Amino acid sequence: MPDHRRIHLLGCGVGAGIAAVFNAPLGGWFLAMEVIVPDWRPWTVLSTLVATASASWVTQEGSEAPISSRMPPSPIGMAAS
């Protein structure tokens, strides 16, 4: 496999991982495009965006409850109320 394809797939994987773990598809996309992938070809931009958006969607649809309701209450939020 050529190096540019390998880097492209690595960028898709890194972006999708960030999007799934932190529920931040655009954050994962920006990280992948700025840090991992060195070029801004339309195919690279689109495929990385699709990978991050689909990873975030799968995470949201696969969980039993929204991520915000699974987290314990924050001590900062409790102090404000």
C-alpha positions in Angstrom: 0.0 0.0 0.0 1.4 3.4 -0.9 2.4 5.7 2.0 -0.2 8.4 1.1 -3.0 5.8 1.3 -1.7 4.6 4.6 -1.6 8.1 6.1 -5.0 8.8 4.7 -6.5 5.7 6.4 -4.6 6.5 9.6 -6.2 10.0 9.6 -9.6 8.5 9.1 -9.1 6.2 12.0 -7.7 8.8 14.4 -10.5 11.2 13.5 -13.1 8.6 14.0 -11.7 7.5 17.3 -11.7 11.0 18.7 -15.2 11.6 17.3 -16.5 8.4 19.0 -14.8 8.8 22.3 -15.4 12.5 22.9 -18.6 12.8 20.8 -16.9 15.5 18.8 -17.0 14.8 15.0 -15.7 18.1 14.0 -13.0 18.0 16.6 -11.9 14.6 15.4 -11.9 15.9 11.8 -9.9 18.9 12.6 -7.3 16.9 14.5 -7.0 14.4 11.7 -6.7 17.0 9.0 -4.3 19.3 10.9 -2.0 16.8 12.6 -2.2 13.5 10.7 -3.1 14.1 7.1 -0.7 16.4 5.2 -2.9 17.3 2.2 -6.3 18.9 1.7 -7.5 17.0 -1.4 -11.3 16.9 -1.8 -11.4 13.1 -1.4 -9.3 13.2 1.7 -11.4 16.0 3.3 -14.7 14.3 2.5 -13.7 10.8 3.5 -12.2 11.9 6.8 -15.4 13.9 7.5 -17.6 10.9 6.7 -15.5 8.7 9.0 -15.7 11.1 11.9 -19.5 11.8 11.4 -20.3 8.1 11.1 -18.3 7.2 14.2 -20.0 9.8 16.2 -23.4 8.7 14.9 -22.7 5.0 15.6 -21.6 5.9 19.2 -24.8 7.9 19.8 -27.1 5.3 18.3 -25.3 2.4 20.0 -25.5 3.8 23.5 -28.4 3.2 25.8 -28.6 6.8 26.9 -27.2 10.1 25.8 -23.6 10.6 26.9 -24.5 13.6 29.1 -27.0 11.5 31.2 -24.4 8.7 31.7 -21.9 11.0 33.4 -22.1 11.7 37.1 -23.0 15.2 38.1 -20.2 17.7 38.2 -19.2 19.2 41.5 -19.1 22.6 39.8 -22.7 22.3 38.6 -23.8 21.2 42.0 -22.3 24.2 43.7 -24.1 26.6 41.3 -27.5 25.3 42.2 
